[in-house]
Amino acid sequence: MLLSPIVLLVLCLVGLAFVIYVFSLSNVKQSSATQLLESQDGEELREADELQDELAVIEAEITNKGFIQLTCGRSEATALFDPVNEVVHLKCDDLGSRTEGCPSQEHAEILFLEFVIEELELKPKTNND
């Protein structure tokens, strides 16, 4: 028994409609998952940008002894740059203190920023204990 051409055409169209339906469902699920991941990445990027903006504000003040004191509102760390001896003294309760050689205030600010980031990375670990 042979199928008539009309029945064969209807079966092909139903099969094609089913394939399109299945692909459209998988694309919707995939796009929903992608949007969820992008929104989570967006929040992390926004938080990182906010932190970067806060860390970018380093205040410099000249002390009466000729040092340049560096502070950041996000951290309790401080730095004293000694331009005569070309060293920076980095101080923080969590990390202790250290002295590093540096030729300029800009270099001292970079070292201080790295020190602040190290302190901020350490804080969540100590809060969980």
N, C-alpha and C positions, 0 to 999 in steps of 0.2 A: 504494500500500500504506500503510495507516494503522497507526500503532503502537498497540498495545493500551494501555488505561489503566494496567495494572499495570507495563508496561515504562516508560511515561512517568513514573510515580510513582517507580520505582526510579532512573531517570536524574536526576530532580529531587533526590532524597535524596542520591545520590552527589555531585552538584554542590554541594549545600549543605554536605555533610560536607567536601568539598575546600576550599571558601571558609572555613569555620570553622578548618580545619587551617592554612591559609596565614596567616590573621589571628593565630592563636595563636602561630605561629612568629615572626612579626614582632614581636609584643608581648614575647615572651621575649627576643629579641635586643635590643630597645629597652630593656627594663628592665635587662638586663645592662650595657649601655652607660651607662645612667643611674646605676646603682649604682657603676660604676667612676669616673665623673666625680664623683659625690657623695663617694666615699671620698678622691679626690685633693683635692677642695675641703675636705673635713674635715681632712685632714692639714695643708693650708696654713693653715686657720683655727686649728688647734691650735698650730702653730708661731707664728703671729701673736699668739695669746693668751699663749703663753709669753714671747715677746719683750716684749709689753706689760707683763706681770707683772714681768719683770726691770727694765724701764725705769722702772716706777712706784716702785721703791725708790731714791730719791735721798737720799743721806746729807748732812746739813748739820752743819757743825762751826764754832764760833766760833773765829777765830784770835786770837793775842795782840795783833794790831793793830786788832781790831774788825771785821774782815771776816767774812763768812759764807762758808765754803768748801763748795762743792757737788761731790759725786762720785757716780759710778754704777758699780757693779761690772761692768757689761757693756762699759764704755768706759774709755779712758785719758784722756778729756777731763776737765777741771776747770773750775770757775767760782768766781770770787771776787766776792761781792756786797758793794758798799760802800753801806751804808744812809745814810750821811751825805751822800754826793754823788749818791746814787740812780743808780748805774751798776753794771753787771755786766761783769767781765772774763772772757771765755771763752777757754780755751787748749786746744790740741790739737796734737800733732806733725803730723798729716796735714793739718789745716785751717789751722794757724797760730793766731793770736790775734786777737780783736776785742773791742771795747768797745761796749756798747749801753746806752742809758739805760733805767732801769726804776724804778718808784716803790716796789716792795715785793718782799719775799722770794718771795712766790708767783709774781709776774711773772718774777723771776729764774729760778725753777725751771722755768717754762714755756720761757723762752728757752734755758736749759741743755738741757732735754729735746729741743728742736728741733735744737740743736747736736749732741747725741749721735746723734740719728737721721741727721743729715746725714753725720756721721763714719762711722756703720755702713753707710750706703748707698755711701759712697766706698770702703770697704775691699775689698769683693769685686771692684771694678773694678781696683784697684791690684794685687790678688793674681793676676789673670788675665794681666797684662802681663808 
